[in-house]
Amino acid sequence: MGGLRDPPPRLATPASLREEDAVIVLHRLGHDAEPFHLNPDMILTVEATPDTVVTLASGSKIVVLEDPDRVVGEIRAWRADILSDALSTSRRSAMRAIEGSPPSADHPG
């Protein structure tokens, strides 16, 4: 087996797309590092066997280019972003309630 290539860097996407809210981007090994989007909530295990094997809740296994530490890092970053957004939204709502200002049109709560 040849040396592993680093996957292409993640491209910044406009905040309006928010695709990163639902998925992480990984690369299938053996498919010219074909990128695919995966919901991290579906991941049960990430193993090095020596290739990185991601096992999903459905029982499917996917061999990916990224090493296990990178996959775990992507999952952690995704979860941290979700929590940060939730806390930020909660703080904005609390501040509106404290200040007595009406909720914004795009977020009635």
C-alpha positions as CSV (number, residue, x, y, z in Angstrom):
1,M,0.0,0.0,0.0
2,G,1.4,3.4,-0.9
3,G,1.9,6.3,1.5
4,L,-1.2,8.1,2.8
5,R,-1.8,11.5,1.3
6,D,-3.1,14.3,3.5
7,P,-6.7,15.0,2.6
8,P,-7.5,18.4,1.0
9,P,-8.0,21.2,3.6
10,R,-11.5,22.0,4.5
11,L,-12.9,24.9,2.5
12,A,-14.6,27.7,4.3
13,T,-18.3,27.9,3.5
14,P,-20.6,30.9,3.8
15,A,-22.4,30.9,7.2
16,S,-25.7,30.9,5.3
17,L,-25.0,27.3,4.0
18,R,-24.3,25.9,7.5
19,E,-23.6,22.5,6.0
20,E,-21.0,22.0,8.7
21,D,-23.8,22.0,11.3
22,A,-25.0,18.6,10.2
23,V,-21.9,16.7,9.0
24,I,-18.1,16.3,9.0
25,V,-16.2,15.7,5.8
26,L,-14.0,12.6,5.5
27,H,-12.3,10.9,2.6
28,R,-12.8,7.3,1.5
29,L,-9.6,5.4,1.2
30,G,-9.1,3.7,-2.2
31,H,-11.5,6.0,-4.1
32,D,-9.0,8.7,-5.0
33,A,-9.6,10.1,-1.6
34,E,-13.2,10.7,-2.5
35,P,-14.7,13.1,0.0
36,F,-18.1,12.4,1.6
37,H,-20.2,13.9,4.3
38,L,-21.0,12.0,7.5
39,N,-23.3,12.8,10.4
40,P,-21.0,12.3,13.5
41,D,-24.0,11.2,15.6
42,M,-24.0,8.0,13.5
43,I,-20.5,7.0,14.4
44,L,-20.1,4.2,16.9
45,T,-16.3,3.5,16.7
46,V,-13.2,4.7,15.0
47,E,-10.4,2.1,14.8
48,A,-6.9,1.8,13.3
49,T,-6.6,-1.7,11.9
50,P,-4.0,-0.4,10.5
51,D,-6.3,1.6,8.1
52,T,-8.9,3.8,9.8
53,V,-12.2,2.1,10.0
54,V,-15.3,4.0,11.0
55,T,-18.2,1.9,12.2
56,L,-21.7,3.4,11.9
57,A,-24.8,2.8,14.0
58,S,-26.2,0.9,11.0
59,G,-23.4,-1.6,11.2
60,S,-21.8,-0.3,8.0
61,K,-18.0,0.1,8.0
62,I,-16.2,2.8,6.1
63,V,-12.4,2.9,5.5
64,V,-11.2,6.5,5.5
65,L,-8.0,8.3,4.7
66,E,-7.9,10.3,7.9
67,D,-6.1,8.8,11.0
68,P,-8.3,8.0,14.0
69,D,-7.1,11.1,15.9
70,R,-8.1,13.3,13.0
71,V,-11.6,11.8,12.9
72,V,-12.0,12.2,16.6
73,G,-10.8,15.8,16.3
74,E,-13.3,16.5,13.6
75,I,-16.1,15.0,15.8
76,R,-15.0,17.1,18.8
77,A,-14.8,20.3,16.8
78,W,-18.3,19.6,15.3
79,R,-19.7,19.0,18.8
80,A,-18.0,22.1,20.2
81,D,-19.5,24.2,17.4
82,I,-23.0,22.8,18.0
83,L,-22.7,23.6,21.8
84,S,-21.3,27.0,21.1
85,D,-24.1,27.9,18.8
86,A,-26.7,26.6,21.4
87,L,-25.1,28.6,24.2
88,S,-24.9,31.7,22.0
89,T,-28.6,31.4,21.1
90,S,-29.5,30.9,24.7
91,R,-27.5,33.9,25.8
92,R,-29.1,36.2,23.1
93,S,-32.6,35.1,24.2
94,A,-31.7,35.7,27.9
95,M,-30.4,39.1,27.1
96,R,-33.5,40.0,25.1
97,A,-35.7,38.9,28.1
98,I,-33.6,40.9,30.5
99,E,-33.6,44.0,28.4
100,G,-37.3,43.6,27.5
101,S,-36.6,43.8,23.8
102,P,-38.9,41.8,21.4
103,P,-37.4,38.7,19.8
104,S,-36.0,39.0,16.3
105,A,-38.2,38.1,13.3
106,D,-35.9,35.1,12.4
107,H,-36.0,33.7,15.9
108,P,-39.2,34.2,17.9
109,G,-37.9,32.3,21.0
